[in-house]
Amino acid sequence: MFYVKTLEHEIELEPIHFGQKLRATIVRLLKEEVEGLALANYGFVVNVIEVPEDQIRSGVIEYDTGNVVFYVKYTALLLRPFINEVVDATVAQCNELGFFAYVGPLRIFVSKHSMPEDMFNGFDGERDSWVSDDKEVVISSGCGVRLKIKGRTVEQGNITAIGTIKDNYLGLIDDGSGDGEGL
Amino acid sequence: MAFGTGGKMMGGKMMRGKMLRPTGGDDSDDSDSSSDDSSNESEGERGGVDSNVSSEKAGSAANNNKAASSAKGKSANLSDEEEDSDEDDDDDEEQNRASAKRARPDSDEEEDSEEDDDEEDEEEEEEEEDDQRASKAKKKRPKISFIDDEAEASDDDDDDEKLRNKDISREYIDKEAEAIMAQQDRRRQREKGWLDNLGRLTDDKEKDDSDVARIARELEERHRRERRIIPRGVLGEGRVDNNNNSVSMMMMREREEMIAEENIPSYTAVSQQSLVPSVSDPNLWMFSCPGGKEQELVYQIMNKCVAFAKRGKPLGIISVVAAQTKGKIYVESYSEPAVMEAVQGVRGVMQYSMTKVPIADMTTVMTVVPKKVPVKKNDWVRMTRGHFKGDLALVHHVRDSGLKCVIQCVPRLDLSLSDLTPDEAKVRRRTVKPPQKFFNAQEVAGMGKHLIRQRFPGLSDIMCDYYDGNYYHDGYLLKEVTIGTVVKPCMADDPPTLDELQRFRRKSSSGDRGDYDDGKDDEENEGSHLAGSLLNELSELQGKTGLTSTGSGDRGLMIGDTIEVIEGDLVGMQGKIMSLDGTTVKVRPNNDAALEELGGMDEVEFLMSQVRKFIAVGAHVKVTDGRYANETGVVVAVETIDGDAESDFDCTAVVLTDMTHKEISVRTSQLQESAEIASGQDKLAGYELHDLVVLSGGGSTNEVGVIVRVGREEFSVINNHGIAREARPEELRGKRNKASDRAVALDVQANQIRCGDSVTIVEGPHKGKVATIKRMSRAQLFLYSQFRSEHSGIFVVRSRSCVLTGGTKAGRAAGAAGTPRESPFSTPSSQTGRGPNKGELCRHLNDALSNCSFTHCLIIIFTLGERDDSLMGKTVRIQAGQWKGYLGSVSHTTATHVQVELHSRLKKVMVVKERVHVIGDKFGATGENGDGSGFGMARTPFMGGATPMHGGATPMHGGATPMYGGATPMHGGATPMHGGATPSREGYGGSTPSHRAVADDVWRPGGSIDRNHEAGDDNMTDVGSGWSVAPDNSSQVQNNSFVDSNATSGGVGWGDASSVVKQDDDPYSAMHMHTENSVMNSTIEGSGEDAAVWFMERVCVQLKKNSAQAVIKEINGSQAVVELEDKSTQTVRNGEVTMVPPQEHDMVLVTGGADVGVEGELVCIDGTDAILKESNENFKIVDFVHLAKIAT
C-alpha cells in the first residue's frame, strides 16, 4: 500500500557544503540517502515528496569531525506491503519453484504451493513459465498478476514478500502482451 | 505303607486347604477386602494363635463359599464371592459354614474314591507341565501344582500339631478342606490332557506294589524335605522379622495370585513380580550343550519324560528350558538325582557341566531380554543386509510368532543381471547397488524376462509377479525376512524421513492412476487402500517422530513461540508462549479481541497437547532439528497433514532455503522463527558453499569447480565446464578463493571484471541474464543469480560472453561520494553532478584538457589521481619518446603513466599516458564493440571514423547502470568534447538529427537503451530496475536508469524515432546505444535525409526557406510539425530547417556528449564551450555544438 508519511532523517554534511545552497544540498543528499531504502516499519521510500525548509533544523557540529548533523523532516511516499494485501504485480522471473513478481521495488515470491492446484505441476522449463493444466493460464515474465501478500521478510534495507495466487480473483490479470497495467 | 502315606497326605491336603485358603480365598477373590485381610494377616502374625485361628475361619468361610458355588462355574463363583465379601464377616461365616456342610458329603465321597488317582495325577501333571515349560510357557501353571505340593507338605507337617491345638475349629476345617479338595480334584480332572489318559492307560491294575511304594516314598521324601522350608514361609510368620515377613508376604501373595489366575487369566505387573522364584521353588540346573542344539535337546528330554511317564516311571523333573543363553539348557526339578536321570543318555547334554543355578539368578535365566523390539504389521523397518541395506520397508505380515515377517519395500532390481554369465553376475551383484525403482511387470515382460503370476506363499490373497525368485506386488517387493537379522525395526532415533516415506508412497498413489497394470480391479482398489493406509501411517509416524525427535515431547515449543490452539474451547486462537512447564504452557493471546473475550485474563494455560507451533507463511525460519537441521529459509507453504486427527498438532511447512534455493518439507515443530541466514552449516571438511575448489580425479588436471551444495559427506561441485558432479572432500585439493578474488578477467568489451561484479551475459544459453560474479577461474566466471534455483544459483559462463553491467569496484570508487548502495530509483537529479566541487573541477581542468591529445588519458586525468583501469589490457601504440611507434599492451596504469608491455620486445616500459594511443583491446581487436566513448574512435586516424573501437568503456557503464550514477566517468565522457577543433569533432557536433523528443519535457536516451535491451531479452530486467522515473528529473538524462520495460515502454520516443540510429540487434552494442549514437553521428553525417541530433521536439529551429523561427512540436519520421511564431503550424522535412544557435540566457538542451539531455540556461559562451546552469543550480560545461535552443 502506498501512503504518505512524514519521516525524519539525519544528514551529515561536511563544511564544504555550507553556504547558500546548503538547504538544496541537504535535500539532495536526503533524497540520495533515503529514496529506495526500505525502512523496516514503513516500507520502501519511493519518493521524497517534500522537504519543508522550515523543518530543516539548524545543524549540530560534531566536535571530532567538524561535520554538521542536520535533522530533516520530510514527507515521503512509502510503499509498504501488508499481510493479506492484494496487489497487482509484474512477473519478473519464473523458475521451477515459483515466480518472482515486482510491485515497484518490492519483490514478491509466489511459490508453486501458493498457486492453484492446477498449476502446481505446471512449470514449463522451455518457456520459463507456469502453465495451468488446461493451458488457459500462462504466467511468464512480463505478465501482470494479482496476488495476495502472505508473508513479509524484512532484511537490512530491503523487504521481500511471499505471495499467493491461490484464492478467488487472484492470478493472471494481464498476459503481458497488451500495454502495461496500472501498477 | 502306601496307603498310610496316602492317608497322611490326605490330611495334609485338608490342612492345605485350610492353610492356603485363608489368604488365598479372600485376597484373590475379593479385591476389596484384600488390604484388610493382609492387615489381618500381619496382625495375626504378631498376635499369635488366636488371630491365626480367626483368619483361618475367615479363610475357611471363603473356601466354603467357593466350594459351594464351584458347581456354578468359575465366573459365577467369582461374582458370588465378591458379593459375599461385601457383607459382614459374621454373616459370612455362618452362611459359609452352612454351605460347607451342605457341600461336604459329596466332596467326601469323591475324595475317597479318587484318592489314588489323585496322587498319580499329580505326578503326571508335573510331566505335562514339563512340556509347557519347555515351550517357554509362563511359570504360573507349573507353580500351581508345585504350590499344591508344597502346601501339602507343609500342611502335612503341621497336621498333627494343628489338630491338637485347634480342636474346636478342626471339624469345620476338615470339612471345608474336603470340599476344596473335591473341587480341586474336579478341576484337575478337567484339565488333564492326553498325558493323563496316557498315564491311566499304562497304569495297569497289576501295577506292582513296589512301584507304588516307590512313588509314595518319593513323595514322602519330598514332603519331608519341604517341611524344613515351609514352616518359615507359611506358618512361621509370627516369628520372622520384618524382612522375612515381607518375603513370606510375598510368597503368600504369590499363591494368591496363582489361585487368582486360575480364575482370572490376566496378570499384571504386580503379579509378575510375585512370580519371582524363592527357596521353596524347584531348583534349576544348568547344562552346557553344543550351541544351536538347545531346542533339540529339550525336545529329546521331553520325549524321554513322556516315555518314562508312559512306562509309569515318571522322571522327577518339572521342566526343561532352553532359554536365551546359547549353548545352555536348564532343567527344573526338586531333586538333583532326578535331573541326573533325566539327562542320562541324552546325547549332546554335557552332564559334567551340571551346575545349580542360584535362586537369585533364576529370574535372570528366564528373563527374556527384549532386545528385539517386536515388530507389528504395518510397522516401519529398516533393511540391514545386501543392496537393501538402510532401505525403508513396511511390515506386511508377521510370521513365526514374530521371528519372521513379510516386508514390503521398494525393489532394487537389476534387470541386466540375468543377461550376464554367472561369474559376471556374481561380481555385479556384489559391486553394483541398483537404484530403488518400482517393479513394472510390463517393463520386465517387455524385456523378454520370464514372469509368472503367482500367489505369495502363505498369503493367498495377494497375487504377485514372480520374477527371479522374488515376489512383486503392486510394484513393491514382498519378501519374507528374519526380524533382527535382515530387518530391524525403525527406532525412534532413526525414524523414516519424510523423503523416504514419500518415495515409498509414490507408487501407491500412482498405482491409483493405473500406470501399473495390475490386471484386477480389486487389486487396484487394494493399491489405493494401501496408499490410504500408508498415508495414515505416514501422518501417524510424522506425529510420532515429531514427538520423539524433540526428545522431551515438548513439540519444539519454546518461550516466545507463536502457537495455535488446536483443541478445546479456544481452538484456533493464536498466542505467544509466556512460560512453559513440562506439560502445560501459558499463552498470551495475540489479538486483543481474544484477550477481551477472556475477560481480562492475560494468559491462558493450555496443555502442551492442546497447542501446536504456529509458523506463518512468509516467516523466515531456521530448522532446529532433523535432517535439515540448521537450514534457514522462508516458509512458502504450510500444509496440515491429511489423515487422522491425532497428528494434527504438527504441520508440514515447505521452506525455501536461503542458500540452496531448494524447497524442503519440514515439520513445524522443528522450525524456529529466526532472522538468521544459514551459512555456517554449509561446511564440510573445511569447505564451504560457493568455495572455489580444485578438483582431482576428473579427466583433466587443474579442474576447478565451485561448491554448490554441501551434503552430509559429499559436495556437489559445478566445474569450469558447467557440469555439476558429486565430489567427496578427499577429492578436493584445496580452495582457490583468494586467487579468485585477486583474479581479473576481461569481458567482451575488455572491461576488467572481478569477483563481485555484476555482469550481463550477452551470448550463449544464459544470454540476457544478469548475475554477480561469485568466483572466477581464468576465463571462466562462476556467476550467481538469485533467480536460479539449480546449483544454488551458480552457473558458469566464459568471461568474454559477459559484459560488465556495473557495480564494479572502480565504479564504486568513482561514485564514492554517491549512494552507498545501488539505489534503483534515486532520482536522476540526485545522481548527477556530485556537488559543486565537480563543477569546479571541470572548470579547473578545462585548460589542461584543451591541450591534450585525443587519448583516453584525458579521462584518466580527469579522475584526478584515481587509478583508471580502462587502459588495462589495451593494445596501445606509443606515440613519442624512445619507444615511439612500438605496440604493446598496457599491463599497469597509474594516474599519470601506463606500463606498456611491448609486443616486440620482452620489456615493459613506463610511458606517460598522453603518449600512448589505444588501438585495440587486449587481443589487438579493433572491431565494433560498441565502445562507450566511440567518439574517441572517430578520432583514431587509421581506424577510420566509422569504426568504433574499444576505449573508455567505463562511462558507458555509467550510462547503463544506476551504480555509476553519472559521477566521474560521466565527466570523463564529456571531456574530449572540449578537446576543441578536430574535424571529427566538428562533424560530430555537426547536426545529424537522431534524437527526437516526445511530448513531455524529459528526454530519455535511456529509452533507447531499454528498448533494445528489452527487445533483446525480456527476462533481463534488473532487480533494482524500474520505477526510476521521478517527476523532477527533467534536468537530467536517465542515463543512470536501467529502466524497467514497463516504466519506459509507454512514451519514450527514441526507439520509434526516425531510426537514423541503427537499431543494432547485438545487445551489448544496443546497451550502449546512447553513446554509440555519437559515433553514428559522424557516419551519417552528410546523408541529407537523416535527421540531425537536435531534431526533436521543443527545439527552436529556423526554416531555411524564409528564415522564420519555429518550434518543433511533433515529429513524424523525418518530418516535423513546427509551430511558427504566429502560432501557425507547418510540416517540414528535417532538411528544411536549421537549428537556431543558442545565445546566452537561452534555455538550451544538450544534444550530445556526456551531459546529453541536460537542460539549462546558457550562461555564457566561451570559445567552443558553453556554460549552462541547470535547474538545480549546478553549472555545466558543455560543448557549444551540442546545444540546441529550446522553447521555454
Chai-1 contact restraints between the chains, C-beta under 6 A:
chainA,res_idxA,chainB,res_idxB,connection_type,confidence,min_distance_angstrom,max_distance_angstrom,comment,restraint_id
A,R28,B,S830,contact,1.0,0.0,6.0,A-B,restraint_1
A,K31,B,S830,contact,1.0,0.0,6.0,A-B,restraint_2
A,E32,B,T819,contact,1.0,0.0,6.0,A-B,restraint_3
A,E32,B,S826,contact,1.0,0.0,6.0,A-B,restraint_4
A,E32,B,S830,contact,1.0,0.0,6.0,A-B,restraint_5
A,E35,B,S826,contact,1.0,0.0,6.0,A-B,restraint_6
A,G36,B,S823,contact,1.0,0.0,6.0,A-B,restraint_7
A,G36,B,P824,contact,1.0,0.0,6.0,A-B,restraint_8
A,G36,B,F825,contact,1.0,0.0,6.0,A-B,restraint_9
A,G36,B,S826,contact,1.0,0.0,6.0,A-B,restraint_10
A,A92,B,T1021,contact,1.0,0.0,6.0,A-B,restraint_11
A,Q93,B,F787,contact,1.0,0.0,6.0,A-B,restraint_12
A,N95,B,S789,contact,1.0,0.0,6.0,A-B,restraint_13
A,L97,B,E663,contact,1.0,0.0,6.0,A-B,restraint_14
A,L97,B,S789,contact,1.0,0.0,6.0,A-B,restraint_15
A,G104,B,W1027,contact,1.0,0.0,6.0,A-B,restraint_16
A,P105,B,W1027,contact,1.0,0.0,6.0,A-B,restraint_17
A,S111,B,V636,contact,1.0,0.0,6.0,A-B,restraint_18
A,S111,B,A637,contact,1.0,0.0,6.0,A-B,restraint_19
A,H113,B,V636,contact,1.0,0.0,6.0,A-B,restraint_20
A,H113,B,A637,contact,1.0,0.0,6.0,A-B,restraint_21
A,H113,B,V654,contact,1.0,0.0,6.0,A-B,restraint_22
A,S141,B,D1018,contact,1.0,0.0,6.0,A-B,restraint_23
A,S141,B,N1019,contact,1.0,0.0,6.0,A-B,restraint_24
A,G142,B,D1018,contact,1.0,0.0,6.0,A-B,restraint_25
A,K150,B,V617,contact,1.0,0.0,6.0,A-B,restraint_26
A,K150,B,G618,contact,1.0,0.0,6.0,A-B,restraint_27
A,G151,B,A616,contact,1.0,0.0,6.0,A-B,restraint_28
A,G151,B,V617,contact,1.0,0.0,6.0,A-B,restraint_29
A,G151,B,G618,contact,1.0,0.0,6.0,A-B,restraint_30
A,R152,B,G618,contact,1.0,0.0,6.0,A-B,restraint_31
A,T153,B,H620,contact,1.0,0.0,6.0,A-B,restraint_32
A,T153,B,V634,contact,1.0,0.0,6.0,A-B,restraint_33
A,I162,B,V617,contact,1.0,0.0,6.0,A-B,restraint_34
A,I162,B,G618,contact,1.0,0.0,6.0,A-B,restraint_35
A,I162,B,V636,contact,1.0,0.0,6.0,A-B,restraint_36
A,G180,B,N1046,contact,1.0,0.0,6.0,A-B,restraint_37
